[in-house]
Amino acid sequence: MRTRLVIGATLALDTLFFAVNLVVFAVGGSRAVLSQALYAITDVLGSLMISWGMAVSQVEADTTHPFGRGKERFFWAFTAGLVTFSLTGYLVLAMGVLQMLHPVHVAALHDALVSVGGTLLVGAASLTIILWELRRDRVSVRSLLSSDNQEMKILLVQDAVSLVGAAVVLVGIFFVLMTDNDFYDGLAAAVVGILLVGTGFVFAFDARELLVGKGVSPEEGKTMLSIIERYPYVRQVRELKSMLLGPDEALVMLRVNFVDELTTDEVEMHIDQLRRFVTSECPRIRYLIIEPAAERGVRRRDPL
């Protein structure tokens, strides 16, 4: 999936989106329009953080980070979600509540409607690019949301929330225009803020598992076991432990009981062969550690 292409498109569209809404806010003073401008600029910051995470994750492993820096992608995706949704959401919510309690007159409502309408089009264009990329790679939205690809998930949800938020602001400004009541401007901003904060909490809980050491899925583990146990010199897999090092790489540790008649040299040779066999079948495994396990004195248990 061409994540960098999606990020580039997001940066360009959100920068345009921010500039237009900021000008309209300066002219008319709508807090709802300002909420759209703030969301756009934090989208830009979030996209830059995701790009940085992808770049630093490519740094080679060293003594300080023996398994590489793949988890940088999880950290910076989490930080991008925190900035884009949670922090911005609290700020927008506070502005909306303040506008509801102490309404400030909103001018240039027609300009605001045009600006937010343009925001809807920009958001739709950005979302279309992401959906096109998913279709190109034959990935469904559901499978993406259930995957460990935090970057693409955040970019997808950013655009979806942008569309919903712009629709809410459009309705709020329309009510201000129809009723001449500036309260609705603050209400629209508050609703957008609640939407952002709620989305931020969802992403925080999703990222938590990855940051603290989530392993591969049970389905992936069972597939791996079936591959290993087909190897003719493997009697049983005693234990399987794994940890994701990034969206596309994992560390796997195995305790394997080989057949009895093998010598030590033969066991070492089969470990090397088994490692090559498994990593060729499961390209997501970047590091595979195999430890021979004795048949006796080891309690049988489900390796997963």
Backbone as CSV, one residue per row, in Angstrom:
resi,resn,N_x,N_y,N_z,CA_x,CA_y,CA_z,C_x,C_y,C_z
1,MET,0.843,-1.192,0.000,0.000,0.000,0.000,0.882,1.247,0.000
2,ARG,0.562,2.194,-0.872,1.419,3.380,-1.020,1.058,4.435,0.025
3,THR,1.495,4.169,1.263,1.164,5.059,2.372,1.714,6.461,2.153
4,ARG,2.914,6.560,1.576,3.527,7.874,1.363,2.723,8.713,0.362
5,LEU,2.145,8.073,-0.635,1.287,8.793,-1.585,0.068,9.359,-0.874
6,VAL,-0.547,8.541,-0.027,-1.725,8.992,0.721,-1.358,10.148,1.646
7,ILE,-0.208,10.042,2.314,0.226,11.110,3.216,0.473,12.396,2.434
8,GLY,1.103,12.290,1.277,1.359,13.478,0.455,0.071,14.160,0.034
9,ALA,-0.905,13.374,-0.390,-2.201,13.946,-0.782,-2.889,14.594,0.413
10,THR,-2.803,13.937,1.583,-3.417,14.488,2.789,-2.781,15.816,3.178
11,LEU,-1.460,15.895,3.100,-0.764,17.138,3.442,-1.198,18.280,2.530
12,ALA,-1.262,18.016,1.228,-1.620,19.064,0.275,-3.057,19.542,0.493
13,LEU,-3.985,18.603,0.613,-5.397,18.966,0.753,-5.675,19.635,2.092
14,ASP,-5.069,19.135,3.179,-5.315,19.730,4.494,-4.704,21.125,4.611
15,THR,-3.579,21.361,3.956,-2.990,22.702,3.973,-3.920,23.701,3.291
16,LEU,-4.474,23.307,2.147,-5.454,24.158,1.466,-6.683,24.374,2.328
17,PHE,-7.165,23.303,2.915,-8.327,23.310,3.788,-8.110,24.272,4.961
18,PHE,-6.932,24.215,5.593,-6.612,25.081,6.727,-6.604,26.548,6.317
19,ALA,-5.950,26.865,5.202,-5.827,28.258,4.773,-7.194,28.887,4.496
20,VAL,-8.049,28.162,3.788,-9.370,28.697,3.427,-10.214,28.932,4.675
21,ASN,-10.264,27.955,5.570,-11.096,28.092,6.764,-10.567,29.154,7.717
22,LEU,-9.244,29.306,7.766,-8.682,30.329,8.639,-9.050,31.724,8.145
23,VAL,-9.021,31.928,6.827,-9.408,33.226,6.247,-10.879,33.515,6.537
24,VAL,-11.735,32.505,6.353,-13.168,32.696,6.599,-13.437,32.986,8.072
25,PHE,-12.704,32.325,8.967,-12.867,32.620,10.397,-12.442,34.054,10.697
26,ALA,-11.326,34.495,10.107,-10.841,35.854,10.350,-11.859,36.891,9.906
27,VAL,-12.605,36.579,8.840,-13.603,37.522,8.321,-14.889,37.469,9.144
28,GLY,-15.364,36.252,9.437,-16.680,36.114,10.055,-16.687,35.790,11.530
29,GLY,-15.610,35.201,12.064,-15.547,34.900,13.491,-16.268,33.643,13.927
30,SER,-16.597,32.733,13.002,-17.310,31.511,13.363,-16.388,30.533,14.090
31,ARG,-16.802,30.140,15.312,-16.019,29.143,16.049,-16.095,27.776,15.369
32,ALA,-17.210,27.485,14.728,-17.357,26.214,14.029,-16.375,26.129,12.861
33,VAL,-16.232,27.231,12.120,-15.268,27.256,11.017,-13.841,27.160,11.556
34,LEU,-13.580,27.823,12.689,-12.254,27.740,13.297,-11.938,26.299,13.699
35,SER,-12.963,25.574,14.160,-12.726,24.172,14.535,-12.266,23.364,13.332
36,GLN,-12.786,23.670,12.164,-12.362,22.969,10.956,-10.922,23.324,10.586
37,ALA,-10.565,24.604,10.781,-9.186,25.017,10.493,-8.197,24.340,11.446
38,LEU,-8.561,24.277,12.737,-7.685,23.629,13.710,-7.526,22.143,13.404
39,TYR,-8.612,21.504,13.029,-8.540,20.080,12.712,-7.646,19.845,11.496
40,ALA,-7.726,20.763,10.527,-6.906,20.616,9.323,-5.424,20.745,9.639
41,ILE,-5.043,21.725,10.446,-3.618,21.918,10.721,-3.071,20.781,11.588
42,THR,-3.902,20.231,12.485,-3.426,19.094,13.273,-3.370,17.829,12.414
43,ASP,-4.215,17.742,11.390,-4.089,16.651,10.420,-2.732,16.707,9.730
44,VAL,-2.318,17.923,9.387,-1.004,18.106,8.758,0.099,17.646,9.712
45,LEU,0.010,18.080,10.978,1.019,17.671,11.962,1.016,16.153,12.150
46,GLY,-0.182,15.576,12.205,-0.282,14.128,12.362,0.333,13.381,11.194
47,SER,0.094,13.855,9.987,0.668,13.209,8.801,2.194,13.308,8.805
48,LEU,2.722,14.455,9.259,4.173,14.603,9.352,4.766,13.656,10.397
49,MET,4.047,13.468,11.506,4.514,12.528,12.534,4.540,11.097,12.002
50,ILE,3.501,10.731,11.258,3.455,9.386,10.677,4.614,9.194,9.704
51,SER,4.891,10.218,8.888,6.015,10.135,7.950,7.338,9.976,8.691
52,TRP,7.491,10.717,9.780,8.720,10.622,10.574,8.855,9.224,11.174
53,GLY,7.771,8.687,11.690,7.815,7.342,12.250,8.211,6.305,11.229
54,MET,7.693,6.419,10.013,8.061,5.480,8.952,9.537,5.605,8.593
55,ALA,10.064,6.834,8.641,11.467,7.054,8.290,12.403,6.481,9.353
56,VAL,12.164,6.811,10.614,13.094,6.376,11.669,12.976,4.869,11.926
57,SER,11.849,4.250,11.552,11.709,2.806,11.750,12.641,2.014,10.841
58,GLN,13.199,2.662,9.822,14.099,1.990,8.888,15.549,1.962,9.369
59,VAL,15.830,2.623,10.500,17.190,2.624,11.039,17.593,1.191,11.405
60,GLU,18.809,0.805,11.038,19.263,-0.561,11.262,19.367,-0.883,12.761
61,ALA,19.214,-2.159,13.085,19.352,-2.609,14.473,20.770,-2.369,14.968
62,ASP,20.903,-2.087,16.268,22.216,-1.896,16.879,22.188,-2.507,18.279
63,THR,23.224,-2.280,19.044,23.280,-2.873,20.380,22.221,-2.294,21.309
64,THR,21.844,-1.049,21.087,20.817,-0.425,21.919,19.426,-0.916,21.551
65,HIS,19.200,-1.131,20.258,17.913,-1.632,19.760,18.183,-2.870,18.906
66,PRO,18.411,-4.004,19.551,18.834,-5.204,18.813,17.802,-5.740,17.833
67,PHE,16.548,-5.407,18.034,15.502,-5.853,17.112,14.998,-4.721,16.219
68,GLY,15.800,-3.681,16.091,15.438,-2.580,15.217,14.499,-1.586,15.873
69,ARG,14.026,-0.647,15.078,13.173,0.436,15.582,11.791,0.415,14.930
70,GLY,11.316,-0.773,14.599,10.014,-0.872,13.944,8.874,-0.298,14.764
71,LYS,8.991,-0.364,16.097,7.910,0.141,16.945,7.801,1.665,16.935
72,GLU,8.777,2.333,16.326,8.659,3.785,16.136,7.376,4.108,15.375
73,ARG,6.992,3.221,14.464,5.774,3.458,13.683,4.545,3.439,14.581
74,PHE,4.518,2.537,15.565,3.400,2.493,16.506,3.378,3.744,17.381
75,PHE,4.567,4.145,17.865,4.633,5.306,18.765,4.188,6.583,18.059
76,TRP,4.724,6.816,16.861,4.398,8.065,16.184,2.970,8.069,15.645
77,ALA,2.444,6.910,15.302,1.026,6.839,14.917,0.144,7.158,16.125
78,PHE,0.529,6.632,17.296,-0.207,6.939,18.527,-0.147,8.439,18.832
79,THR,1.045,9.022,18.698,1.204,10.457,18.963,0.391,11.289,17.975
80,ALA,0.391,10.878,16.709,-0.393,11.586,15.694,-1.876,11.541,16.031
81,GLY,-2.364,10.375,16.459,-3.769,10.262,16.852,-4.086,11.109,18.067
82,LEU,-3.140,11.167,19.017,-3.342,11.970,20.224,-3.473,13.448,19.882
83,VAL,-2.574,13.937,19.011,-2.602,15.354,18.628,-3.823,15.664,17.768
84,THR,-4.067,14.816,16.763,-5.137,15.090,15.802,-6.515,15.022,16.437
85,PHE,-6.727,14.045,17.285,-8.069,13.840,17.821,-8.239,14.378,19.242
86,SER,-7.465,13.875,20.191,-7.721,14.202,21.592,-7.436,15.665,21.921
87,LEU,-6.208,16.124,21.676,-5.857,17.495,22.048,-6.690,18.511,21.278
88,THR,-6.819,18.300,19.976,-7.637,19.210,19.168,-9.089,19.152,19.600
89,GLY,-9.568,17.935,19.913,-10.959,17.783,20.330,-11.277,18.579,21.589
90,TYR,-10.382,18.507,22.595,-10.619,19.261,23.828,-10.639,20.771,23.555
91,LEU,-9.743,21.241,22.703,-9.692,22.663,22.384,-10.948,23.110,21.658
92,VAL,-11.369,22.331,20.669,-12.579,22.676,19.904,-13.814,22.617,20.803
93,LEU,-13.873,21.607,21.674,-15.006,21.497,22.600,-15.081,22.709,23.524
94,ALA,-13.918,23.142,24.032,-13.892,24.314,24.913,-14.356,25.569,24.175
95,MET,-13.915,25.743,22.931,-14.354,26.904,22.149,-15.853,26.863,21.910
96,GLY,-16.375,25.681,21.612,-17.804,25.553,21.359,-18.637,25.875,22.582
97,VAL,-18.225,25.343,23.740,-18.960,25.615,24.980,-18.917,27.099,25.298
98,LEU,-17.749,27.734,25.117,-17.620,29.173,25.371,-18.537,29.968,24.450
99,GLN,-18.642,29.561,23.195,-19.519,30.256,22.250,-20.991,30.072,22.623
100,MET,-21.337,28.904,23.154,-22.720,28.683,23.572,-23.074,29.526,24.805
101,LEU,-22.118,29.621,25.741,-22.378,30.370,26.967,-22.329,31.876,26.740
102,HIS,-21.380,32.315,25.917,-21.214,33.748,25.642,-21.093,33.938,24.128
103,PRO,-22.199,33.880,23.417,-22.160,33.928,21.944,-21.527,35.205,21.406
104,VAL,-20.646,35.018,20.440,-20.045,36.117,19.696,-20.693,36.138,18.323
105,HIS,-21.057,37.335,17.859,-21.775,37.428,16.581,-20.924,36.877,15.436
106,VAL,-21.565,36.064,14.609,-20.906,35.454,13.463,-21.342,36.182,12.198
107,ALA,-20.373,36.680,11.433,-20.662,37.376,10.179,-20.210,36.526,9.002
108,ALA,-20.468,37.046,7.807,-20.038,36.378,6.571,-20.476,34.913,6.540
109,LEU,-21.760,34.688,6.855,-22.262,33.316,6.937,-22.249,32.612,5.583
110,HIS,-22.515,33.360,4.528,-22.501,32.742,3.201,-21.087,32.282,2.824
111,ASP,-20.104,33.104,3.189,-18.712,32.683,2.951,-18.383,31.430,3.758
112,ALA,-18.905,31.385,4.985,-18.665,30.214,5.829,-19.291,28.970,5.214
113,LEU,-20.500,29.108,4.675,-21.153,27.966,4.040,-20.349,27.468,2.841
114,VAL,-19.842,28.407,2.052,-19.035,28.026,0.883,-17.749,27.337,1.330
115,SER,-17.118,27.885,2.386,-15.867,27.315,2.886,-16.061,25.898,3.401
116,VAL,-17.108,25.697,4.194,-17.350,24.367,4.752,-17.792,23.402,3.655
117,GLY,-18.562,23.907,2.684,-18.926,23.064,1.553,-17.690,22.608,0.788
118,GLY,-16.727,23.526,0.630,-15.463,23.154,-0.003,-14.694,22.138,0.828
119,THR,-14.793,22.281,2.157,-14.151,21.324,3.049,-14.708,19.918,2.836
120,LEU,-16.013,19.845,2.660,-16.632,18.551,2.383,-16.060,17.932,1.109
121,LEU,-15.900,18.757,0.083,-15.356,18.255,-1.185,-13.902,17.813,-1.030
122,VAL,-13.124,18.602,-0.287,-11.723,18.262,-0.070,-11.612,16.954,0.716
123,GLY,-12.430,16.851,1.769,-12.419,15.624,2.561,-12.835,14.413,1.746
124,ALA,-13.832,14.598,0.895,-14.287,13.497,0.044,-13.194,13.083,-0.940
125,ALA,-12.462,14.070,-1.464,-11.375,13.765,-2.400,-10.267,12.980,-1.701
126,SER,-9.902,13.398,-0.480,-8.847,12.706,0.261,-9.274,11.287,0.617
127,LEU,-10.533,11.137,1.035,-11.032,9.809,1.380,-11.084,8.906,0.148
128,THR,-11.416,9.486,-1.003,-11.463,8.710,-2.242,-10.090,8.163,-2.602
129,ILE,-9.048,8.959,-2.365,-7.681,8.503,-2.649,-7.339,7.285,-1.794
130,ILE,-7.704,7.344,-0.507,-7.416,6.216,0.383,-8.196,4.976,-0.047
131,LEU,-9.480,5.149,-0.348,-10.300,4.006,-0.761,-9.793,3.427,-2.084
132,TRP,-9.291,4.282,-2.957,-8.715,3.799,-4.219,-7.484,2.940,-3.958
133,GLU,-6.640,3.395,-3.024,-5.446,2.627,-2.676,-5.819,1.280,-2.055
134,LEU,-6.843,1.276,-1.211,-7.291,0.023,-0.611,-7.813,-0.928,-1.686
135,ARG,-8.587,-0.389,-2.605,-9.119,-1.230,-3.681,-7.985,-1.750,-4.564
136,ARG,-6.989,-0.902,-4.808,-5.844,-1.297,-5.633,-5.125,-2.488,-5.009
137,ASP,-5.011,-2.498,-3.686,-4.325,-3.580,-2.985,-5.282,-4.679,-2.525
138,ARG,-6.550,-4.560,-2.938,-7.570,-5.564,-2.591,-7.699,-5.733,-1.084
139,VAL,-7.759,-4.606,-0.397,-7.933,-4.578,1.053,-9.256,-3.899,1.361
140,SER,-10.098,-4.543,2.141,-11.379,-3.954,2.508,-11.199,-2.995,3.680
141,VAL,-12.151,-2.088,3.849,-12.102,-1.153,4.974,-12.149,-1.921,6.294
142,ARG,-12.973,-2.963,6.345,-13.086,-3.742,7.580,-11.760,-4.408,7.937
143,SER,-11.094,-5.001,6.955,-9.823,-5.667,7.240,-8.745,-4.660,7.637
144,LEU,-8.786,-3.460,7.053,-7.821,-2.433,7.446,-8.037,-2.027,8.906
145,LEU,-9.292,-1.807,9.290,-9.586,-1.367,10.652,-9.251,-2.436,11.686
146,SER,-9.251,-3.698,11.278,-8.901,-4.771,12.209,-7.419,-5.139,12.151
147,SER,-6.666,-4.470,11.285,-5.248,-4.776,11.115,-4.406,-3.983,12.113
148,ASP,-3.077,-4.165,12.003,-2.138,-3.434,12.856,-1.505,-2.243,12.149
149,ASN,-2.026,-1.899,10.982,-1.499,-0.772,10.209,-2.096,0.525,10.750
150,GLN,-1.498,1.042,11.822,-2.029,2.225,12.483,-2.020,3.451,11.579
151,GLU,-0.985,3.570,10.748,-0.871,4.765,9.904,-2.059,4.913,8.963
152,MET,-2.364,3.855,8.215,-3.462,3.937,7.256,-4.806,4.046,7.964
153,LYS,-4.922,3.412,9.123,-6.165,3.534,9.878,-6.413,4.981,10.291
154,ILE,-5.365,5.634,10.799,-5.512,7.024,11.232,-5.844,7.922,10.045
155,LEU,-5.162,7.717,8.926,-5.421,8.546,7.748,-6.855,8.352,7.256
156,LEU,-7.333,7.105,7.272,-8.705,6.832,6.852,-9.705,7.495,7.788
157,VAL,-9.511,7.314,9.083,-10.451,7.867,10.060,-10.375,9.391,10.080
158,GLN,-9.191,9.955,9.890,-9.067,11.411,9.806,-10.001,11.972,8.745
159,ASP,-9.979,11.369,7.570,-10.809,11.870,6.477,-12.289,11.615,6.739
160,ALA,-12.604,10.464,7.323,-14.005,10.170,7.631,-14.548,11.152,8.674
161,VAL,-13.752,11.398,9.726,-14.171,12.348,10.762,-14.253,13.755,10.197
162,SER,-13.341,14.095,9.275,-13.378,15.408,8.637,-14.694,15.617,7.892
163,LEU,-15.135,14.579,7.183,-16.408,14.681,6.454,-17.582,14.862,7.415
164,VAL,-17.625,14.047,8.467,-18.722,14.145,9.434,-18.693,15.499,10.129
165,GLY,-17.494,15.923,10.540,-17.373,17.212,11.210,-17.799,18.369,10.320
166,ALA,-17.395,18.323,9.047,-17.786,19.389,8.118,-19.303,19.409,7.925
167,ALA,-19.920,18.238,7.894,-21.382,18.168,7.760,-22.061,18.784,8.983
168,VAL,-21.533,18.503,10.172,-22.087,19.079,11.404,-21.951,20.599,11.389
169,VAL,-20.789,21.095,11.006,-20.560,22.541,10.953,-21.463,23.192,9.915
170,LEU,-21.643,22.537,8.775,-22.516,23.069,7.733,-23.935,23.234,8.260
171,VAL,-24.432,22.233,8.991,-25.775,22.319,9.577,-25.830,23.431,10.616
172,GLY,-24.774,23.526,11.448,-24.765,24.564,12.478,-24.798,25.966,11.889
173,ILE,-23.996,26.217,10.871,-23.979,27.541,10.243,-25.308,27.825,9.540
174,PHE,-25.897,26.806,8.951,-27.206,26.975,8.308,-28.255,27.406,9.341
175,PHE,-28.221,26.812,10.528,-29.171,27.194,11.584,-28.912,28.625,12.048
176,VAL,-27.651,29.026,12.130,-27.347,30.417,12.483,-27.922,31.359,11.439
177,LEU,-27.773,30.996,10.172,-28.286,31.825,9.079,-29.808,31.928,9.126
178,MET,-30.479,30.824,9.448,-31.946,30.797,9.446,-32.542,31.461,10.691
179,THR,-31.880,31.303,11.840,-32.466,31.781,13.098,-31.812,33.049,13.647
180,ASP,-30.657,33.431,13.081,-29.879,34.558,13.589,-29.491,34.343,15.055
181,ASN,-29.281,33.069,15.417,-28.896,32.709,16.794,-27.500,32.097,16.749
182,ASP,-26.523,32.822,17.293,-25.134,32.379,17.239,-24.839,31.187,18.149
183,PHE,-25.825,30.800,18.966,-25.659,29.633,19.830,-25.358,28.382,19.003
184,TYR,-25.987,28.267,17.852,-25.813,27.058,17.030,-24.383,26.933,16.485
185,ASP,-23.712,28.058,16.343,-22.314,28.013,15.914,-21.467,27.310,16.974
186,GLY,-21.688,27.683,18.236,-20.970,27.024,19.322,-21.375,25.571,19.481
187,LEU,-22.651,25.268,19.286,-23.130,23.893,19.405,-22.454,22.994,18.367
188,ALA,-22.340,23.494,17.140,-21.688,22.709,16.087,-20.229,22.432,16.440
189,ALA,-19.528,23.464,16.946,-18.129,23.271,17.334,-18.018,22.268,18.469
190,ALA,-18.938,22.331,19.443,-18.902,21.400,20.575,-19.126,19.958,20.111
191,VAL,-20.056,19.763,19.187,-20.312,18.413,18.670,-19.071,17.868,17.961
192,VAL,-18.414,18.726,17.179,-17.172,18.310,16.506,-16.113,17.950,17.543
193,GLY,-16.014,18.744,18.611,-15.041,18.451,19.657,-15.299,17.108,20.326
194,ILE,-16.554,16.814,20.628,-16.904,15.526,21.240,-16.565,14.387,20.291
195,LEU,-16.830,14.579,19.003,-16.512,13.557,18.000,-15.006,13.273,17.971
196,LEU,-14.211,14.332,18.013,-12.753,14.173,17.974,-12.228,13.484,19.233
197,VAL,-12.708,13.919,20.396,-12.250,13.324,21.653,-12.610,11.846,21.710
198,GLY,-13.837,11.504,21.321,-14.255,10.103,21.321,-13.398,9.256,20.400
199,THR,-13.102,9.780,19.214,-12.250,9.050,18.273,-10.843,8.878,18.830
200,GLY,-10.349,9.905,19.524,-9.023,9.824,20.132,-8.929,8.723,21.168
201,PHE,-9.971,8.563,21.992,-9.973,7.504,22.993,-9.952,6.126,22.335
202,VAL,-10.717,5.967,21.272,-10.747,4.682,20.565,-9.353,4.333,20.044
203,PHE,-8.678,5.297,19.435,-7.340,5.050,18.899,-6.318,4.809,20.006
204,ALA,-6.471,5.484,21.132,-5.533,5.289,22.244,-5.591,3.854,22.751
205,PHE,-6.801,3.327,22.914,-6.932,1.942,23.377,-6.439,0.960,22.322
206,ASP,-6.652,1.280,21.054,-6.190,0.396,19.977,-4.663,0.358,19.934
207,ALA,-4.033,1.509,20.124,-2.569,1.594,20.062,-1.909,1.015,21.302
208,ARG,-2.609,0.994,22.409,-2.021,0.527,23.669,-1.495,-0.901,23.542
209,GLU,-2.270,-1.797,22.939,-1.843,-3.190,22.805,-0.559,-3.309,22.002
210,LEU,-0.433,-2.490,20.964,0.754,-2.551,20.123,1.981,-2.017,20.851
211,LEU,1.801,-0.984,21.647,2.930,-0.376,22.345,3.447,-1.257,23.487
212,VAL,2.558,-2.008,24.123,2.998,-2.819,25.268,3.430,-4.222,24.857
213,GLY,3.356,-4.559,23.565,3.902,-5.840,23.120,2.884,-6.842,22.622
214,LYS,1.945,-6.436,21.816,0.954,-7.356,21.249,1.636,-8.386,20.351
215,GLY,1.154,-9.623,20.407,1.686,-10.676,19.548,0.884,-10.803,18.265
216,VAL,1.262,-11.774,17.446,0.512,-12.023,16.215,-0.868,-12.561,16.591
217,SER,-1.789,-12.510,15.662,-3.151,-12.959,15.925,-3.187,-14.470,16.110
218,PRO,-4.196,-14.999,16.811,-4.316,-16.457,16.958,-4.364,-17.181,15.613
219,GLU,-4.988,-16.560,14.621,-5.045,-17.185,13.291,-3.651,-17.303,12.684
220,GLU,-2.860,-16.233,12.816,-1.485,-16.279,12.304,-0.658,-17.320,13.054
221,GLY,-0.858,-17.407,14.375,-0.122,-18.383,15.163,-0.452,-19.808,14.756
222,LYS,-1.718,-20.089,14.517,-2.116,-21.441,14.117,-1.584,-21.783,12.736
223,THR,-1.578,-20.798,11.853,-1.000,-21.027,10.522,0.483,-21.355,10.634
224,MET,1.173,-20.607,11.490,2.598,-20.837,11.699,2.846,-22.232,12.267
225,LEU,2.036,-22.641,13.229,2.190,-23.960,13.828,1.975,-25.075,12.810
226,SER,0.969,-24.894,11.958,0.707,-25.936,10.962,1.885,-26.072,9.995
227,ILE,2.530,-24.954,9.680,3.706,-24.998,8.802,4.860,-25.710,9.485
228,ILE,5.107,-25.375,10.757,6.242,-25.948,11.482,6.044,-27.448,11.714
229,GLU,4.833,-27.821,12.081,4.597,-29.222,12.410,4.552,-30.121,11.181
230,ARG,4.548,-29.539,9.998,4.675,-30.330,8.776,6.133,-30.725,8.514
231,TYR,7.041,-30.038,9.180,8.460,-30.335,8.990,8.732,-31.747,9.513
232,PRO,9.327,-32.612,8.730,9.408,-34.040,9.097,10.182,-34.343,10.376
233,TYR,11.097,-33.482,10.803,11.909,-33.777,11.978,11.391,-33.090,13.244
234,VAL,10.211,-32.458,13.152,9.592,-31.825,14.315,8.537,-32.763,14.888
235,ARG,8.680,-33.068,16.179,7.676,-33.898,16.845,6.532,-33.037,17.379
236,GLN,6.880,-31.924,18.007,5.850,-31.073,18.610,6.417,-29.683,18.898
237,VAL,5.574,-28.688,18.757,5.935,-27.326,19.175,5.451,-27.163,20.611
238,ARG,6.409,-26.984,21.527,6.060,-26.870,22.938,5.534,-25.492,23.308
239,GLU,6.089,-24.468,22.678,5.721,-23.101,23.070,5.952,-22.155,21.906
240,LEU,5.059,-21.190,21.767,5.195,-20.160,20.744,4.897,-18.809,21.385
241,LYS,5.853,-17.922,21.308,5.662,-16.547,21.790,6.003,-15.589,20.658
242,SER,5.292,-14.489,20.593,5.530,-13.541,19.502,5.280,-12.124,19.976
243,MET,5.834,-11.180,19.237,5.610,-9.763,19.507,5.763,-8.995,18.199
244,LEU,4.820,-8.115,17.947,4.895,-7.293,16.743,5.947,-6.206,16.923
245,LEU,6.839,-6.102,15.946,7.869,-5.063,15.945,7.494,-3.903,15.034
246,GLY,6.407,-4.044,14.332,5.914,-3.056,13.389,4.705,-3.643,12.694
247,PRO,4.026,-2.867,11.864,2.847,-3.395,11.166,3.155,-4.606,10.294
248,ASP,4.390,-4.690,9.766,4.727,-5.748,8.815,5.859,-6.654,9.283
249,GLU,6.186,-6.633,10.572,7.271,-7.476,11.041,7.015,-7.932,12.473
250,ALA,7.493,-9.149,12.764,7.252,-9.725,14.080,8.465,-10.507,14.554
251,LEU,8.581,-10.603,15.864,9.570,-11.450,16.522,8.844,-12.686,17.032
252,VAL,9.353,-13.879,16.705,8.721,-15.131,17.132,9.762,-16.000,17.827
253,MET,9.393,-16.563,18.980,10.256,-17.473,19.719,9.538,-18.816,19.866
254,LEU,10.249,-19.904,19.542,9.659,-21.243,19.569,10.485,-22.172,20.434
255,ARG,9.809,-23.056,21.155,10.452,-24.194,21.802,9.927,-25.434,21.101
256,VAL,10.835,-26.127,20.429,10.448,-27.221,19.542,11.066,-28.522,20.016
257,ASN,10.244,-29.565,20.061,10.726,-30.912,20.373,10.975,-31.650,19.056
258,PHE,12.267,-31.902,18.770,12.637,-32.630,17.559,12.618,-34.144,17.834
259,VAL,12.647,-34.921,16.778,12.683,-36.381,16.937,13.957,-36.788,17.673
260,ASP,13.912,-37.945,18.376,14.972,-38.326,19.304,16.295,-38.695,18.647
261,GLU,16.264,-39.320,17.461,17.485,-39.901,16.911,18.462,-38.872,16.342
262,LEU,18.162,-37.592,16.424,19.042,-36.566,15.855,20.220,-36.272,16.775
263,THR,21.379,-36.039,16.177,22.540,-35.584,16.938,22.457,-34.071,17.140
264,THR,23.338,-33.547,17.972,23.347,-32.106,18.217,23.594,-31.333,16.930
265,ASP,24.544,-31.780,16.127,24.828,-31.103,14.856,23.616,-31.150,13.932
266,GLU,22.936,-32.267,13.922,21.757,-32.394,13.066,20.622,-31.482,13.543
267,VAL,20.464,-31.374,14.855,19.449,-30.465,15.398,19.747,-29.032,14.965
268,GLU,21.003,-28.627,15.067,21.380,-27.272,14.653,21.116,-27.062,13.167
269,MET,21.435,-28.084,12.356,21.188,-27.983,10.920,19.689,-27.849,10.637
270,HIS,18.859,-28.633,11.345,17.412,-28.573,11.112,16.805,-27.269,11.629
271,ILE,17.380,-26.703,12.673,16.912,-25.393,13.142,17.114,-24.342,12.054
272,ASP,18.301,-24.360,11.434,18.570,-23.418,10.345,17.612,-23.639,9.174
273,GLN,17.403,-24.897,8.811,16.497,-25.197,7.698,15.061,-24.806,8.032
274,LEU,14.647,-25.094,9.266,13.297,-24.758,9.695,13.092,-23.247,9.700
275,ARG,14.123,-22.509,10.127,14.028,-21.051,10.137,13.834,-20.512,8.716
276,ARG,14.599,-21.031,7.771,14.460,-20.593,6.379,13.081,-20.970,5.822
277,PHE,12.625,-22.161,6.161,11.336,-22.643,5.676,10.190,-21.770,6.188
278,VAL,10.197,-21.478,7.486,9.105,-20.709,8.095,9.108,-19.264,7.603
279,THR,10.289,-18.623,7.565,10.334,-17.217,7.152,9.982,-17.040,5.675
280,SER,10.239,-18.066,4.869,9.840,-17.965,3.464,8.330,-18.078,3.308
281,GLU,7.700,-18.859,4.185,6.246,-19.014,4.147,5.525,-17.878,4.867
282,CYS,6.181,-17.280,5.852,5.576,-16.210,6.664,6.489,-14.988,6.608
283,PRO,6.397,-14.167,5.565,7.322,-13.038,5.399,7.222,-11.986,6.498
284,ARG,6.141,-12.007,7.277,6.005,-11.039,8.358,7.003,-11.291,9.485
285,ILE,7.525,-12.517,9.586,8.477,-12.853,10.638,9.848,-12.312,10.269
286,ARG,10.313,-11.347,11.028,11.644,-10.796,10.779,12.700,-11.520,11.602
287,TYR,12.359,-11.871,12.828,13.281,-12.597,13.703,12.579,-13.865,14.184
288,LEU,13.230,-15.005,13.983,12.686,-16.284,14.431,13.742,-16.982,15.285
289,ILE,13.436,-17.159,16.551,14.348,-17.810,17.495,13.776,-19.180,17.837
290,ILE,14.545,-20.241,17.589,14.094,-21.608,17.823,14.980,-22.258,18.876
291,GLU,14.355,-22.736,19.935,15.078,-23.402,21.021,14.636,-24.866,21.085
292,PRO,15.572,-25.819,21.038,15.184,-27.228,21.172,14.621,-27.490,22.564
293,ALA,13.571,-28.307,22.640,12.936,-28.637,23.913,12.970,-30.135,24.125
294,ALA,13.318,-30.560,25.335,13.345,-31.984,25.654,11.930,-32.524,25.744
295,GLU,11.795,-33.808,25.431,10.466,-34.424,25.481,10.011,-34.624,26.911
296,ARG,10.923,-35.037,27.789,10.553,-35.313,29.162,10.749,-34.080,30.035
297,GLY,9.961,-34.033,31.080,10.091,-32.944,32.025,9.444,-31.656,31.566
298,VAL,8.719,-31.735,30.451,8.038,-30.546,29.946,6.551,-30.831,29.904
299,ARG,5.799,-30.018,30.578,4.350,-30.231,30.620,3.738,-29.884,29.269
300,ARG,2.911,-30.775,28.778,2.249,-30.515,27.506,1.234,-29.403,27.679
301,ARG,1.222,-28.508,26.740,0.232,-27.424,26.791,0.056,-26.844,25.406
302,ASP,-1.001,-26.103,25.256,-1.280,-25.463,23.982,-0.243,-24.381,23.763
303,PRO,0.562,-24.443,22.681,1.618,-23.441,22.473,1.083,-22.036,22.302
304,LEU,-0.196,-21.901,21.943,-0.781,-20.578,21.803,-1.410,-20.102,23.109
